């Protein structure tokens, strides 16, 4: 017996008109993508005359434009949400327009979650159908659970069933998201196989099933550092189209990413803009890139790499923290002393091995670099 699930009291729909957490009149710290960029999404929808897959809010072309940025015919500017190869975004969007699930792969900090959220917001207008993967994620988080008070009082019934975000997405033709898929135990991961291959979710306790309606898609993320934690079975991996999100190719691209995100985060925290901070952003990015690559940007000096990933996400955190220091304990200008402590914390994850790597890099590279004297002194001071 097939059923199409309708929202019940146990499955509230995402209501964009109501403030999150019922904090009426208070601003949330981080709005969902569909709320933060509602004007851009509305402008794209108004100008979007291309074919849209069933239940999509925008056409694939408009979804790609939303992520990559552009200018609409009326002059509306669409800000880039992802800075990287256009083809990667096009492949990801096209995957969602087929019956394949999408797996975003990459090292930590390559914007997998960010891209996943914005894809769901642009495609379905709702990025909140989310399963967060951990070592303790149960099968109920992917399939369904039960309201035990209802279950004990009346037995198995639709009213007692608590749908997972994936079940809701199937029933409503929406996009579900599974974060950190490889951190979920293998037997729980495999509960996705039937969902992705047969597009159905059996409910044996009721003798029913929920069949996915057109528009249903699933986006999962996994990072390369989790290889060997809970590897995907070959059966499950075949159900996904994998797209690898790379680290930025150039210093300029990474500086642009960090500067954009720091500006967005700073505005949400009421921190003033730091137009003079681009030099410090460039230094942080340069340090991260050289330590990641194991060689200086001019190719002349080999350096040791620390144990951390030193991703753009970590660079954003270092610079944002530095901006907060400059605002609250300085003169509002981002200086080397403001980013030095955060930089040390990002690089030195293993107190024994990484501290040696950092000290050698400071003395062999930073100390000798023209124009970096203040930066060297600030880093030496916090490293002492």
Phi, psi and omega in degrees: 000126180259142177227153171251114187290133173253147180302135176242185179298340181273353183225078180293142176278156178290116183254105183287347180277345182255133178298145179298148177061017178059025179270075185302131176084356180254145180276134176285152183292320180222099179296152173297155184305318182292339176270316183295327183242033183301321181294319179294318179296321179293320179295319178296317180298323181292329182259001186271105180248017180267160182299139179244135172299161182306129176068010174280141177284332181225163173285161176306321178298317181291325177298315178296321178296321178300318181284320187267343180090162180166185179235127181279164182304331180273006178093357179296127180269128175259116184286143177293132174263336179224129178252109183178187181302130180299324184298327179298315180294318180298318179295318180298314181294318180297322178303316181292338179277354175256195179263016181266147172277157184248129176244116178265118182248156176160167177291160179304139176089014180260021172075027179297311180295319179300312179295318179302314181297315183288327174298313180297320180296318182285324183281311188250350183074013183206115181256012190265358178278080195236135170247120179269117182280130174217175178295340181255010180296122181273167179297330180298333180293335180259323182265274179192162175233194183226143168278104191291333175297315177294321183296316181289326183283321189233357182082179181299128179201168177297327181292332181274347183279135177250106184288146173281167174303326179292317178298317179298318179297320178297315185289331186253001180067045184244181178257122176261153180234138175236112182270141177055058184302322184283356173271349179278137178308146187301320182292331176284320175308315187290351174292348177278344188300309180296320180300316185277331182269313183266349183056040179214151178233104181291146173237081187298332180297334182250356185066031183231178174209156172251121178262138180292134176266163182302138184108342179292134173209164181224133177242125176242153175236152176203144179253152185295336181288349182266010178299132181092350177284292174219080182301144176290139174294155179298326180295320180285319181299326179296337182279352182250148164260116186270134177234124182266123175268114185276166169291155180304140184287326186232162175301316183299319180295318181290321176299318179298316179299310183296315182297319180296313183290322177298320178296316179296314180294319180300319179294323179291337180258009180061033174269141180291154177297150181239073183297334180271005183269002184297330179295319180290323176299316180296322179294314180300314180298317180299315179299313180299315183295319181292319179290326176295315186280338182079017180202149180288161186297334178274358177075010186267332187234125174276140179230159177278149179259137177284180184281339181283171182274333181051055184274168174304325179298321178290324176297320178299317180296317180298313183289320178298317178296321177296322178295321177294320176298314181297325182287313188267337183230012179223207182258013178088355178259127181289120183236168180306320182297335182283332182258348187298313183295317178296324179295316178300316180295327180287323184278315186269086175268322174261107187304330182277297186288315186290330180294323177295317178301315182294315180297318179296320179294318179301313186283324185274333187242299186297316182300326186268357187273128181297134178083002183251016184299314180296321179295318179298314182296319180296318180291322177297322182295315181282342182271348185294000000 
